[in-house]
Amino acid sequence: MRSTLMAHALVVGAGIAGEALAVTLARDGWRVTVVEVAPELRTGGQTVDLRGDSRQVLVDLGLIDEVLAHLVPQRGIAWIRADGSRMAEMPVEAFGGRGLISSEELLRSDLARVLHGAAGAAGVEYRFADTVEQLTDTAEGVEVRFRSGPVEVFDVVVGADGSHSRTRSLRFGPESAYRKPLGLAHAWFTLREGPGTPPLDGWALSYNEPGRRGLTARPGHPGQQEIGMTFAASTVPRAHDARLAVLDDAFHGAGWRAAEFLAAARTAPDLALDTYDQIHIDRGWSDGRVVLVGDAAWCASPLSGLGTALGLRGAAELAEALRRHGVSAEPTAERIRAAFSSFEQVMRPRAAAAQKLLPGRVRMVAPKTRWGIRANAVVMRVVQAPAFLRVVRFLAGGRGHGDGAGPEPSHAERSRQAG
């Protein structure tokens, strides 16, 4: 039976979308429990920017100043040769600040920590090193069996557990039914600088080898660089040693800093490896009292550059829909269904727009031939010419960071404007 008169939400996943939703629901009077399979908040990860939806949602949460204190200095991105010389570069000022790199970027882990702190202050309960094992509908709500053993009933269950969502698998079926692989895999980790480490001076550096292999080094915390290693693959192993073997095989003999990165990956505590995928769920993002948000519902892949913006906006819209339908005061099945339907009506056009990657985006990240690598550098120089700006904006087709991605202002945006 339900242990409290307060509406009780279970959020599965302590990522960006899950943490943002937990903050908002707790402030709205919900009892919120977050369950996270990792033993603690995840460290490392890519940098995320604060353009469009990301910034506005954080402003609405009252967290923007704290987030801005964690910015990583950024000057732009440069495409380089094996000797480090530059073929092309795109400063943060390109396209009026709407280029590939923003002047306002921070590590994903820093953003997650800010949201986590706000959620804790709002009274959110956390359970790390645990996850859901079974979801069963009852007359009172959703009966959840946790891996650690307990069985509890919640009014709402939110799957915010990423593109490989366990919540989605339990309720909507196997990942294979919704996964669209893009043909690339990506490893990322933090490299600690030593006396001989080449400095970045605020620039993200991108190097490509024929055969769809790419290396990137981006500014991180002082004394650290965030490393990315991209290669052709549609699946990756789960075991740590097997992952290292895959990286060794993919980048054996590669130039620039490949040998240095391979050695650093072996001792990096935050090494992660995953495929670039999209998630398409045509049947809808909710089932009864269970709903998906963020990458679990609509992963557009890191190649979209919109994962954080969509996760934050999705959390805001879901909370607003639950608020507008009075679910916290009266968590009936009918009110919950209406709220979930309203949430999806707003977010699906935004997610669909983000999933429409720019033409050639996958090839641009990892060209197949030397000619393709050179052509990519030429394109990066040419598109920044004033005469091409209108063409680039047309090709982008509204795939901005939430600003203009939807056909009309969202419910959360209207509420903010009305307030």
C-alpha positions as CSV (number, residue, x, y, z in Angstrom):
1,M,0.0,0.0,0.0
2,R,1.0,3.6,-0.5
3,S,3.0,4.8,2.6
4,T,2.1,8.5,2.3
5,L,-0.8,10.7,1.4
6,M,1.5,12.7,-0.8
7,A,1.6,11.7,-4.5
8,H,4.7,9.6,-4.9
9,A,6.8,9.5,-8.1
10,L,9.6,7.1,-8.8
11,V,12.2,8.5,-11.2
12,V,14.5,5.8,-12.7
13,G,17.9,7.4,-13.6
14,A,19.9,10.2,-12.0
15,G,20.9,11.8,-15.3
16,I,20.1,15.3,-16.5
17,A,16.5,14.7,-17.3
18,G,15.8,12.6,-14.2
19,E,17.5,15.1,-11.8
20,A,15.7,18.1,-13.4
21,L,12.4,16.4,-13.1
22,A,13.0,15.4,-9.5
23,V,13.8,19.0,-8.5
24,T,10.6,20.3,-10.1
25,L,8.3,17.6,-8.8
26,A,9.6,17.9,-5.2
27,R,9.1,21.6,-5.3
28,D,5.6,21.0,-6.6
29,G,4.7,19.0,-3.5
30,W,5.4,15.5,-4.7
31,R,7.3,12.9,-2.7
32,V,10.1,11.9,-5.1
33,T,12.3,8.8,-5.1
34,V,15.2,8.5,-7.6
35,V,16.8,5.1,-8.2
36,E,20.1,4.9,-10.0
37,V,21.9,1.7,-10.9
38,A,25.4,3.3,-10.6
39,P,26.8,3.4,-7.0
40,E,27.2,7.2,-7.2
41,L,26.7,10.1,-9.5
42,R,28.5,9.5,-12.7
43,T,31.7,11.4,-13.4
44,G,33.3,12.6,-16.6
45,G,31.3,12.7,-19.8
46,Q,31.2,15.2,-22.6
47,T,30.7,19.0,-22.3
48,V,27.2,20.3,-22.7
49,D,26.2,23.8,-23.7
50,L,23.7,26.2,-22.3
51,R,22.1,27.6,-25.5
52,G,18.3,27.8,-26.0
53,D,16.3,25.4,-23.8
54,S,19.2,24.4,-21.6
55,R,19.7,28.0,-20.3
56,Q,16.0,28.8,-20.0
57,V,15.1,25.8,-18.0
58,L,18.0,26.4,-15.6
59,V,16.9,30.0,-15.3
60,D,13.4,28.8,-14.4
61,L,14.8,26.5,-11.8
62,G,16.9,29.3,-10.3
63,L,20.1,27.4,-10.9
64,I,21.7,29.3,-13.8
65,D,24.2,31.3,-11.6
66,E,25.5,28.2,-9.9
67,V,25.8,26.4,-13.3
68,L,27.6,29.4,-14.9
69,A,30.3,29.1,-12.1
70,H,31.3,25.8,-13.7
71,L,31.9,26.9,-17.3
72,V,34.9,25.5,-19.1
73,P,36.8,28.1,-21.2
74,Q,36.1,27.6,-24.9
75,R,37.5,29.3,-27.9
76,G,36.2,27.0,-30.7
77,I,37.0,23.8,-32.6
78,A,39.8,23.1,-35.0
79,W,40.3,20.2,-37.5
80,I,43.9,19.2,-37.5
81,R,46.5,17.1,-39.3
82,A,48.6,14.4,-37.7
83,D,51.3,16.9,-36.9
84,G,48.8,19.2,-35.1
85,S,48.6,21.8,-37.8
86,R,45.2,23.2,-38.6
87,M,43.2,22.5,-41.7
88,A,40.1,24.5,-40.5
89,E,38.7,26.1,-37.4
90,M,35.4,27.4,-36.1
91,P,35.5,29.9,-33.3
92,V,32.7,30.2,-30.7
93,E,31.6,33.4,-32.4
94,A,30.8,31.6,-35.7
95,F,27.2,31.8,-36.9
96,G,26.5,34.4,-34.3
97,G,27.3,32.0,-31.5
98,R,25.3,29.1,-32.9
99,G,28.2,27.1,-34.2
100,L,29.5,23.7,-33.1
101,I,31.1,25.0,-29.9
102,S,29.4,27.4,-27.5
103,S,31.1,29.9,-25.3
104,E,29.0,28.6,-22.4
105,E,29.8,24.9,-21.9
106,L,30.4,22.8,-18.9
107,L,31.0,19.2,-18.1
108,R,27.8,17.1,-18.0
109,S,28.9,15.8,-14.6
110,D,29.1,19.3,-13.2
111,L,25.6,20.1,-14.4
112,A,24.3,16.8,-12.9
113,R,25.9,17.7,-9.5
114,V,24.2,21.1,-9.5
115,L,20.8,19.5,-10.2
116,H,21.5,16.8,-7.7
117,G,22.2,19.3,-5.0
118,A,19.0,21.2,-5.7
119,A,17.0,18.0,-5.7
120,G,18.5,17.0,-2.3
121,A,17.6,20.4,-0.9
122,A,14.1,19.9,-2.1
123,G,13.8,16.6,-0.2
124,V,14.3,14.1,-3.0
125,E,15.2,10.6,-1.7
126,Y,18.0,8.7,-3.5
127,R,18.7,5.0,-3.9
128,F,22.0,4.3,-5.6
129,A,23.3,0.9,-6.7
130,D,19.8,-0.2,-7.3
131,T,17.3,-0.4,-10.2
132,V,13.8,-1.7,-11.1
133,E,13.2,-5.4,-11.8
134,Q,9.5,-5.5,-12.3
135,L,6.6,-3.1,-12.9
136,T,3.0,-4.3,-12.2
137,D,-0.2,-2.3,-12.4
138,T,-2.5,-2.3,-9.4
139,A,-5.6,-0.5,-8.3
140,E,-3.5,1.9,-6.3
141,G,-0.7,2.6,-8.8
142,V,2.4,0.8,-10.1
143,E,3.9,-1.9,-7.9
144,V,7.7,-1.8,-8.3
145,R,10.0,-4.6,-7.4
146,F,13.6,-3.3,-6.9
147,R,16.7,-5.3,-7.5
148,S,17.6,-4.9,-3.9
149,G,14.4,-6.7,-2.9
150,P,11.7,-4.2,-1.7
151,V,8.3,-3.9,-3.3
152,E,6.6,-0.5,-3.2
153,V,3.7,1.2,-4.9
154,F,4.1,4.5,-6.7
155,D,1.5,6.8,-8.4
156,V,3.8,7.5,-11.3
157,V,7.0,5.9,-12.6
158,V,9.2,7.9,-14.9
159,G,11.9,6.2,-17.0
160,A,14.7,8.7,-17.3
161,D,17.4,6.0,-17.6
162,G,18.9,6.8,-20.9
163,S,19.0,5.2,-24.4
164,H,19.4,1.7,-22.9
165,S,16.5,2.3,-20.6
166,R,15.6,-0.7,-18.3
167,T,12.2,0.9,-17.7
168,R,11.5,1.0,-21.4
169,S,12.5,-2.7,-21.8
170,L,10.3,-3.8,-18.9
171,R,7.2,-1.8,-20.1
172,F,7.6,-1.3,-23.8
173,G,9.6,-4.2,-25.0
174,P,13.2,-4.9,-26.1
175,E,15.6,-2.1,-27.2
176,S,15.9,-3.7,-30.6
177,A,12.4,-2.6,-31.4
178,Y,13.2,1.1,-31.0
179,R,17.0,1.4,-31.6
180,K,18.3,2.9,-34.9
181,P,22.1,2.5,-35.0
182,L,24.0,5.2,-36.8
183,G,27.0,3.0,-37.5
184,L,29.5,4.7,-35.1
185,A,30.8,4.0,-31.6
186,H,32.3,6.5,-29.3
187,A,34.6,6.2,-26.2
188,W,35.1,9.1,-23.9
189,F,37.2,9.6,-20.8
190,T,39.2,12.2,-18.8
191,L,42.9,12.5,-19.4
192,R,45.0,14.1,-16.7
193,E,47.6,16.4,-18.1
194,G,51.3,15.8,-17.4
195,P,54.5,17.7,-18.2
196,G,54.5,16.6,-21.8
197,T,50.8,16.9,-22.6
198,P,50.1,19.2,-25.5
199,P,48.0,22.2,-24.3
200,L,44.6,23.0,-25.9
201,D,44.5,26.7,-25.0
202,G,40.7,26.5,-24.9
203,W,40.3,24.8,-28.3
204,A,38.6,21.5,-29.0
205,L,40.8,19.6,-31.5
206,S,39.5,17.1,-33.9
207,Y,41.6,14.6,-35.9
208,N,40.4,12.0,-38.4
209,E,42.0,9.0,-40.0
210,P,40.7,7.1,-43.1
211,G,38.4,4.3,-42.2
212,R,35.9,6.3,-40.2
213,R,38.2,6.9,-37.2
214,G,38.2,10.2,-35.2
215,L,40.0,11.5,-32.2
216,T,39.0,14.6,-30.2
217,A,40.5,16.5,-27.2
218,R,38.4,19.1,-25.5
219,P,39.1,21.4,-22.5
220,G,38.0,20.1,-19.2
221,H,38.7,21.0,-15.6
222,P,42.1,22.6,-15.0
223,G,44.8,20.1,-15.7
224,Q,42.4,17.8,-17.5
225,Q,41.3,17.1,-21.1
226,E,38.2,15.4,-22.2
227,I,39.0,12.7,-24.8
228,G,36.8,11.2,-27.5
229,M,37.5,8.3,-29.8
230,T,35.1,7.6,-32.6
231,F,35.1,4.6,-34.9
232,A,32.8,2.5,-37.1
233,A,30.7,0.0,-35.1
234,S,27.1,-0.8,-34.5
235,T,27.7,-2.8,-31.3
236,V,30.3,-2.8,-28.5
237,P,31.2,-5.3,-25.8
238,R,30.2,-4.7,-22.2
239,A,33.3,-6.1,-20.4
240,H,36.0,-3.5,-19.6
241,D,38.9,-5.5,-21.0
242,A,37.0,-6.3,-24.2
243,R,36.3,-2.6,-24.7
244,L,40.0,-1.8,-24.3
245,A,40.7,-4.5,-26.9
246,V,38.2,-3.0,-29.3
247,L,39.8,0.5,-29.0
248,D,43.3,-1.0,-29.4
249,D,42.2,-2.7,-32.6
250,A,40.3,0.3,-34.0
251,F,43.1,2.8,-33.4
252,H,46.2,0.7,-33.9
253,G,48.7,2.7,-35.9
254,A,46.6,5.8,-36.0
255,G,48.4,9.2,-35.9
256,W,48.3,12.4,-33.8
257,R,47.9,11.4,-30.1
258,A,46.3,8.0,-30.7
259,A,48.9,6.1,-28.8
260,E,48.8,8.5,-25.9
261,F,45.0,8.2,-25.7
262,L,45.0,4.4,-25.9
263,A,47.4,4.3,-23.0
264,A,45.4,6.8,-20.9
265,A,42.2,4.9,-21.5
266,R,43.6,1.9,-19.7
267,T,43.8,3.7,-16.4
268,A,40.9,6.2,-16.8
269,P,38.3,5.6,-14.0
270,D,35.6,7.2,-16.1
271,L,36.1,5.4,-19.4
272,A,32.8,4.9,-21.2
273,L,32.0,3.3,-24.6
274,D,28.7,3.3,-26.4
275,T,27.3,3.3,-29.9
276,Y,25.7,6.4,-31.6
277,D,22.0,5.5,-31.8
278,Q,18.6,7.0,-32.0
279,I,15.5,5.8,-30.2
280,H,12.2,6.0,-32.1
281,I,9.0,4.9,-30.2
282,D,6.0,5.4,-32.5
283,R,3.5,3.8,-30.1
284,G,3.8,6.6,-27.6
285,W,6.1,7.4,-24.6
286,S,3.6,6.3,-21.9
287,D,1.8,3.2,-20.8
288,G,-0.7,3.6,-18.0
289,R,1.1,5.3,-15.1
290,V,4.6,4.7,-16.6
291,V,6.2,7.4,-18.9
292,L,9.6,7.9,-20.5
293,V,11.5,11.1,-20.7
294,G,14.9,12.1,-22.2
295,D,17.0,9.7,-24.2
296,A,14.9,6.8,-22.9
297,A,12.0,8.2,-25.0
298,W,13.6,10.0,-28.0
299,C,17.4,9.8,-28.0
300,A,18.6,11.9,-30.9
301,S,22.2,10.8,-30.4
302,P,25.1,12.9,-29.3
303,L,25.5,13.9,-33.0
304,S,22.5,16.1,-32.6
305,G,24.1,18.2,-29.9
306,L,20.6,18.5,-28.3
307,G,20.5,15.7,-25.8
308,T,20.9,18.0,-22.7
309,A,18.5,20.7,-24.1
310,L,15.8,18.1,-24.9
311,G,16.3,16.4,-21.5
312,L,15.9,19.6,-19.6
313,R,12.9,20.8,-21.6
314,G,11.3,17.4,-21.5
315,A,11.6,17.4,-17.7
316,A,10.1,20.8,-17.5
317,E,7.2,19.9,-19.8
318,L,6.4,16.7,-18.0
319,A,6.3,18.5,-14.6
320,E,4.1,21.3,-16.1
321,A,1.7,18.7,-17.6
322,L,1.3,16.9,-14.2
323,R,0.9,20.3,-12.5
324,R,-1.7,21.6,-15.0
325,H,-3.8,18.4,-14.7
326,G,-3.7,18.5,-10.9
327,V,-2.1,15.1,-10.6
328,S,-0.2,15.7,-7.3
329,A,-3.5,16.6,-5.5
330,E,-5.5,13.7,-7.1
331,P,-3.3,11.1,-8.8
332,T,-6.0,9.3,-10.7
333,A,-5.3,7.2,-13.7
334,E,-7.4,9.5,-15.9
335,R,-5.6,12.6,-14.8
336,I,-2.2,10.9,-15.3
337,R,-3.1,9.8,-18.8
338,A,-4.2,13.3,-19.7
339,A,-1.0,14.7,-18.4
340,F,1.2,12.2,-20.2
341,S,-0.7,12.9,-23.5
342,S,-0.3,16.6,-23.1
343,F,3.4,16.2,-22.4
344,E,3.9,14.1,-25.5
345,Q,1.9,16.4,-27.7
346,V,4.4,19.2,-26.8
347,M,7.6,17.3,-26.9
348,R,7.2,14.9,-29.9
349,P,7.6,17.7,-32.5
350,R,10.8,18.9,-30.8
351,A,12.2,15.4,-30.5
352,A,11.4,14.6,-34.1
353,A,13.1,17.8,-35.3
354,A,16.3,17.0,-33.3
355,Q,16.4,13.5,-34.7
356,K,16.7,14.9,-38.3
357,L,20.4,15.3,-38.3
358,L,22.1,17.7,-40.7
359,P,22.8,16.1,-44.1
360,G,26.1,14.3,-44.0
361,R,26.4,14.7,-40.2
362,V,27.6,11.1,-39.6
363,R,30.1,11.3,-42.4
364,M,31.4,14.6,-41.2
365,V,32.2,13.1,-37.8
366,A,34.1,10.2,-39.2
367,P,35.0,10.5,-42.9
368,K,35.8,7.2,-44.7
369,T,38.7,8.4,-47.0
370,R,41.5,11.0,-47.0
371,W,39.6,12.9,-49.7
372,G,36.6,13.0,-47.4
373,I,38.7,14.3,-44.5
374,R,40.1,17.1,-46.7
375,A,36.7,17.8,-48.1
376,N,35.2,18.1,-44.6
377,A,37.9,20.7,-43.7
378,V,37.1,22.7,-46.8
379,V,33.4,22.6,-46.0
380,M,34.0,23.8,-42.5
381,R,35.9,26.8,-43.9
382,V,33.5,27.6,-46.7
383,V,30.3,27.5,-44.6
384,Q,31.5,30.3,-42.4
385,A,31.7,32.7,-45.3
386,P,28.9,35.3,-45.1
387,A,27.4,34.2,-48.4
388,F,26.7,30.8,-47.1
389,L,25.1,31.6,-43.8
390,R,21.6,31.7,-45.2
391,V,22.1,28.2,-46.8
392,V,23.4,26.8,-43.5
393,R,20.4,28.1,-41.6
394,F,18.1,26.6,-44.1
395,L,19.8,23.2,-43.9
396,A,19.6,23.4,-40.1
397,G,15.8,23.5,-40.5
398,G,15.0,24.7,-37.0
399,R,17.3,22.1,-35.3
400,G,18.4,24.7,-32.8
401,H,18.7,24.2,-29.1
402,G,15.0,24.3,-28.5
403,D,14.5,27.9,-29.7
404,G,12.2,27.4,-32.7
405,A,12.4,23.6,-32.6
406,G,8.7,23.3,-31.8
407,P,5.8,24.6,-33.9
408,E,4.6,26.9,-31.1
409,P,5.5,27.9,-27.5
410,S,5.3,25.0,-25.1
411,H,3.0,24.8,-22.0
412,A,5.9,25.4,-19.7
413,E,7.0,28.4,-21.8
414,R,3.5,29.8,-21.7
415,S,3.3,29.4,-17.9
416,R,6.6,31.1,-17.5
417,Q,5.6,34.0,-19.7
418,A,2.2,34.3,-17.9
419,G,4.0,34.4,-14.6
